[in-house]
Amino acid sequence: MMQIAILGFGVVGSGTAEVLTENKKLITAHCGEEVSVKYILDLREFPDHPLGDRVVHDINVILNDPEVVLVAEMMGGSHPAYEFTSAALKAGKHVVTSNKEVVANYGVELLTLARENHVRYLFEASVGGGIPIIRPMQTDLASNEIIAVSGILNGTTNFILTKMKNEGAEFADVLKQAQAMGYAEANPAADVEGLDAARKIVILAALAYGVLIDPKTIPTEGITKITGLHTATADKLGCAVKLIGHTERIDGKIYAAVSPYLVPASNPISHVDDVFNGILVDTNMLGRALFYGAGAGKLPTASAVVADIIDILSHRAEERKLPDWKNAAPADIADKADYICRRCYLIEGCPQCAAKAKAALGTEICEFVEDGKFAVVSREMSEKEATAALASIGLQAVFCLPVLD
Ligand code: HSE
């Protein structure tokens, strides 16, 4: 019997206990021994839960118990999750987590601590919920250079954008539904302002390029300003509005950002709806790969946590390599102003203005969205260049969204 502890018995923590119970037979077969939850650390009591008698309130009970070989941290938030993770690694316990905030903020330090203490720190559930993406990037794509990663990385905002598009629903009402379904973060600002996706894209950038960027420093825009006009513009152009995390290497520097994009129907990401996530990885040998599945929710996310538990417990006798990231320095990070892509500009003006805008932005793609408002898609250029081109003919955009090709 192998003993583990669960830190945080919320949606994902209780889901992890459920997966361990429901799939006990196959998990035992994978690990070679039964996996038992000896402790659950939470501030609350769970008297009606079958594992209610395992609840403790003091992390030291877990740290000081030599029988506990692995800790699954699903507390959410940076503190005290970071301190408890550090302490567990120092105590020689493996740690698995779904906590992207901790991985994005302290990944370099925690991986180093894990290496020093000859244990592992795994975080498959931190990006894409239940979708396998972290391990495939480390193993199956290891023979490839990663050119770019672009993805719908937040289930809550994708759920909201899908409902706004299909049902004309109001932002606030759909957010409440997402919260009730257990998708949203405790503070939904992390979802709707793009911070959750920012944490996830810096983790993917670190896997791709070995450099962990502070998520607070990347250009981050959420969906709170998205309205029916954005959706109508997207429809007119045969696109969907999606919140995209994107990273790529530009002239040896790493670019990473989160923002709403227009995604053409020809891109499979545009059909990723509801709470699903879709992550496109562009590589130099395989080409483009799409990772798709449930990006949030209790059992999907817990299934990824348990996959990490199985990985560790079934290879306990071996010392396995962990990613060797370094923290990004300013010189590693590409400037947003230099980012070149096609962009859609919604502009107020007459048909003559539209013709001038097309010429200035070097494109033929232009549609009237509603009376006196047209959408024009630029050729590939920087935002600075496009804004200057429009200003030179006296036009100013109502909004601008990048296009994900
Ligand atoms: N709040 C997150 C989301 C949970 O909606 O994607 C999964 O990371």
Residues whose N, C-alpha, C, O or C-beta is under 5 A from the ligand:
A	BS01	HSE	L153 N154 G155 T156 Y183 A184 E185 D191 G295 A296
